[in-house]
Amino acid sequence: MNRLIRAQRLWLVRRLLLLGGSAGAAAAAFALQLIRLRLDPNGAYVHAVALFVTFIILAILVRLVRLHLEGPGLAAPSWDRHAHRASVRESPLVAVCGAIVAALLVAVTPRLVAEERPGLPATLAVRFPEVVPAAAPVPAPAPDVVARPSPAIVEVKPVKIDLQPDLAPAIASSPEPARRKPTLPEPLPPILPTVEISYQQSYVDGVQEKVQEEPYDPRLPGEPIVPSLAAQASLPPIHTGFGGFLAMPSGKVNLEGGTGRFSLGIDDVRGSSTFAGAVDFTAEFALTPDSAVKIVYGGMRIFEDGELEEDTSFGSVTGLKGDPFKFEMTWSHFYAGLSHRITGYTRGSWFDLSVHAGAMIDHTLSRFESGASGVKGEPADGERGWFAPGAGISMTFRGPGPAGFILEILQSVPANLGGQAIALTDIRTGVTVDLSATASLFLGYRHVQAGYTTFQTSFAREDPLKSAELVIRGPILGLDLRF
């Protein structure tokens, strides 16, 4: 017994160290994003979205820590402790993925803020280089002639000297020495000033002329020589959408309690007092013109308070018609992946297409209680997180007017990882109407079909045990922002 208790303590310490360290890293990332939000007003939108995503990760990790601390103690029966350990089997993987996403946001946000800052306006200009006149060639100095003694023999002859020489013939016969013509520099080419070509407007002597049209190449009629810069400009680095989700859940959940294991249909527990709330959130952080980080989130919580409409079996107990009951369910779906942009994603493009792949983390919890029937049940594996790899595709169509169309499909890979698997299909579609250059109204519909399965061992295919089969659908009304 002491050995089992020691093993339980060692397992709990290892889990708390891992989860606590991941939660601490997420908390540090949250504090850093908060500081950046306060100190850098130019990137307020970027830091706000990163802060929100980091807060979601931190809340998930803190919840996992609480689940470990609130589990059955050492004095509880061994089967309860074993069931609790099985319910939090995927917690290390969730913690590591959450810490990686938080660290990625910390590393990416400064670059996104730098890309968001407006640059200096570019002017289309043609500059002619200034021509500097070449200097006139300077003749090289003649080499100095140094007289040296010669060993030649000198012969002395007598010379007759005329006392009155006639100098005129000598002067007339002597040739005129050659005169050196001055070398004139070549004429300099004219120095042309900088010429600025504007395709928007021009001014001559302070008077605005008529707006010029874009020049066209006569060889390619209808196609401008200089393409429009606005059509080539990329979209802002951040695209986020959020709104209210009028969720209408259906399906069934498998619960377990003192009366045994039973299946509960969500449509069978519709009460007279119902509360349902859901949110829809998407975000895309551009890393390069061809890649981005894709984030998709959906969350829902419902409360049902009413009476049974007919006799219902809850394991070994049958609830009678009219027995009061309370039912609540919490569901959340988080996906993060790396997106590759295949085409579009510029201001002038009418069609955007991208594919993405990553991982999803889901959370489910259901509780049912009927005091008159003596039934109280919740999932056999308790409140737990689910993990699965996933991939998807995103398409956007934009017409000549303010309207557009969005279609996003996300599919999980139902592989047994750690004794659990998710088979999920998420389809989100709708129409957008531009309100401004950076904001648009989104009216759409979302359909999520998910199946959550547990296995006895990892990577096994036999003996699957369904925990929940859910269909969550409904209209969405929200805003899409680009900044």
Secondary structure in CASP SS format (residue, H / E / C, confidence):
PFRMAT SS
TARGET T0000
AUTHOR 0000-0000-0000
METHOD secondary structure of the structure
MODEL  1
M C 1.00
N H 1.00
R H 1.00
L H 1.00
I H 1.00
R H 1.00
A H 1.00
Q H 1.00
R H 1.00
L H 1.00
W H 1.00
L H 1.00
V H 1.00
R H 1.00
R H 1.00
L H 1.00
L H 1.00
L H 1.00
L H 1.00
G H 1.00
G H 1.00
S H 1.00
A H 1.00
G H 1.00
A H 1.00
A H 1.00
A H 1.00
A H 1.00
A H 1.00
F H 1.00
A H 1.00
L H 1.00
Q H 1.00
L H 1.00
I H 1.00
R H 1.00
L H 1.00
R H 1.00
L H 1.00
D C 1.00
P H 1.00
N H 1.00
G H 1.00
A H 1.00
Y H 1.00
V H 1.00
H H 1.00
A H 1.00
V H 1.00
A H 1.00
L H 1.00
F H 1.00
V H 1.00
T H 1.00
F H 1.00
I H 1.00
I H 1.00
L H 1.00
A H 1.00
I H 1.00
L H 1.00
V H 1.00
R H 1.00
L H 1.00
V H 1.00
R H 1.00
L H 1.00
H H 1.00
L H 1.00
E C 1.00
G C 1.00
P C 1.00
G C 1.00
L C 1.00
A C 1.00
A C 1.00
P C 1.00
S H 1.00
W H 1.00
D H 1.00
R H 1.00
H H 1.00
A H 1.00
H H 1.00
R H 1.00
A H 1.00
S H 1.00
V C 1.00
R C 1.00
E C 1.00
S H 1.00
P H 1.00
L H 1.00
V H 1.00
A H 1.00
V H 1.00
C H 1.00
G H 1.00
A H 1.00
I H 1.00
V H 1.00
A H 1.00
A H 1.00
L H 1.00
L H 1.00
V H 1.00
A H 1.00
V H 1.00
T H 1.00
P H 1.00
R H 1.00
L H 1.00
V H 1.00
A H 1.00
E H 1.00
E H 1.00
R C 1.00
P C 1.00
G C 1.00
L C 1.00
P C 1.00
A C 1.00
T C 1.00
L C 1.00
A E 1.00
V E 1.00
R C 1.00
F C 1.00
P C 1.00
E C 1.00
V C 1.00
V C 1.00
P C 1.00
A C 1.00
A C 1.00
A C 1.00
P C 1.00
V C 1.00
P C 1.00
A C 1.00
P C 1.00
A C 1.00
P C 1.00
D C 1.00
V C 1.00
V C 1.00
A C 1.00
R C 1.00
P C 1.00
S C 1.00
P C 1.00
A C 1.00
I C 1.00
V C 1.00
E C 1.00
V C 1.00
K C 1.00
P C 1.00
V C 1.00
K C 1.00
I C 1.00
D C 1.00
L C 1.00
Q C 1.00
P C 1.00
D C 1.00
L C 1.00
A H 1.00
P H 1.00
A H 1.00
I H 1.00
A H 1.00
S H 1.00
S C 1.00
P C 1.00
E C 1.00
P C 1.00
A C 1.00
R C 1.00
R C 1.00
K C 1.00
P C 1.00
T C 1.00
L C 1.00
P C 1.00
E C 1.00
P C 1.00
L C 1.00
P C 1.00
P C 1.00
I C 1.00
L C 1.00
P C 1.00
T C 1.00
V E 1.00
E E 1.00
I C 1.00
S C 1.00
Y C 1.00
Q C 1.00
Q C 1.00
S C 1.00
Y E 1.00
V E 1.00
D C 1.00
G C 1.00
V E 1.00
Q E 1.00
E C 1.00
K C 1.00
V C 1.00
Q C 1.00
E C 1.00
E C 1.00
P C 1.00
Y E 1.00
D C 1.00
P C 1.00
R C 1.00
L C 1.00
P C 1.00
G C 1.00
E C 1.00
P E 1.00
I C 1.00
V C 1.00
P C 1.00
S C 1.00
L H 1.00
A H 1.00
A H 1.00
Q H 1.00
A C 1.00
S E 1.00
L C 1.00
P C 1.00
P C 1.00
I E 1.00
H E 1.00
T E 1.00
G E 1.00
F E 1.00
G E 1.00
G E 1.00
F E 1.00
L C 1.00
A C 1.00
M E 1.00
P E 1.00
S E 1.00
G E 1.00
K E 1.00
V E 1.00
N E 1.00
L E 1.00
E E 1.00
G E 1.00
G C 1.00
T C 1.00
G E 1.00
R E 1.00
F E 1.00
S E 1.00
L E 1.00
G E 1.00
I H 1.00
D H 1.00
D H 1.00
V H 1.00
R C 1.00
G C 1.00
S C 1.00
S E 1.00
T E 1.00
F E 1.00
A E 1.00
G E 1.00
A E 1.00
V E 1.00
D E 1.00
F E 1.00
T E 1.00
A E 1.00
E E 1.00
F E 1.00
A E 1.00
L E 1.00
T E 1.00
P C 1.00
D C 1.00
S E 1.00
A E 1.00
V E 1.00
K E 1.00
I E 1.00
V E 1.00
Y E 1.00
G E 1.00
G E 1.00
M E 1.00
R E 1.00
I E 1.00
F E 1.00
E E 1.00
D E 1.00
G E 1.00
E E 1.00
L C 1.00
E C 1.00
E C 1.00
D C 1.00
T E 1.00
S E 1.00
F E 1.00
G C 1.00
S C 1.00
V E 1.00
T E 1.00
G E 1.00
L C 1.00
K C 1.00
G C 1.00
D C 1.00
P E 1.00
F E 1.00
K E 1.00
F E 1.00
E E 1.00
M E 1.00
T E 1.00
W E 1.00
S E 1.00
H E 1.00
F E 1.00
Y E 1.00
A E 1.00
G E 1.00
L E 1.00
S E 1.00
H E 1.00
R E 1.00
I E 1.00
T E 1.00
G C 1.00
Y C 1.00
T E 1.00
R C 1.00
G C 1.00
S C 1.00
W C 1.00
F E 1.00
D E 1.00
L E 1.00
S E 1.00
V E 1.00
H E 1.00
A E 1.00
G E 1.00
A E 1.00
M E 1.00
I E 1.00
D E 1.00
H E 1.00
T E 1.00
L E 1.00
S E 1.00
R E 1.00
F E 1.00
E E 1.00
S E 1.00
G C 1.00
A C 1.00
S C 1.00
G C 1.00
V E 1.00
K E 1.00
G E 1.00
E E 1.00
P C 1.00
A C 1.00
D C 1.00
G C 1.00
E C 1.00
R E 1.00
G E 1.00
W E 1.00
F E 1.00
A E 1.00
P E 1.00
G E 1.00
A E 1.00
G E 1.00
I E 1.00
S E 1.00
M E 1.00
T E 1.00
F E 1.00
R E 1.00
G C 1.00
P C 1.00
G C 1.00
P C 1.00
A E 1.00
G E 1.00
F E 1.00
I E 1.00
L E 1.00
E E 1.00
I E 1.00
L E 1.00
Q E 1.00
S E 1.00
V C 1.00
P C 1.00
A C 1.00
N C 1.00
L C 1.00
G C 1.00
G C 1.00
Q E 1.00
A E 1.00
I E 1.00
A E 1.00
L E 1.00
T E 1.00
D E 1.00
I E 1.00
R E 1.00
T E 1.00
G E 1.00
V E 1.00
T E 1.00
V E 1.00
D E 1.00
L C 1.00
S C 1.00
A C 1.00
T C 1.00
A E 1.00
S E 1.00
L E 1.00
F E 1.00
L E 1.00
G E 1.00
Y E 1.00
R E 1.00
H E 1.00
V E 1.00
Q E 1.00
A E 1.00
G E 1.00
Y E 1.00
T E 1.00
T E 1.00
F C 1.00
Q C 1.00
T C 1.00
S C 1.00
F C 1.00
A C 1.00
R C 1.00
E C 1.00
D C 1.00
P C 1.00
L E 1.00
K E 1.00
S E 1.00
A E 1.00
E E 1.00
L E 1.00
V E 1.00
I E 1.00
R E 1.00
G E 1.00
P E 1.00
I E 1.00
L E 1.00
G E 1.00
L E 1.00
D E 1.00
L E 1.00
R E 1.00
F C 1.00
END
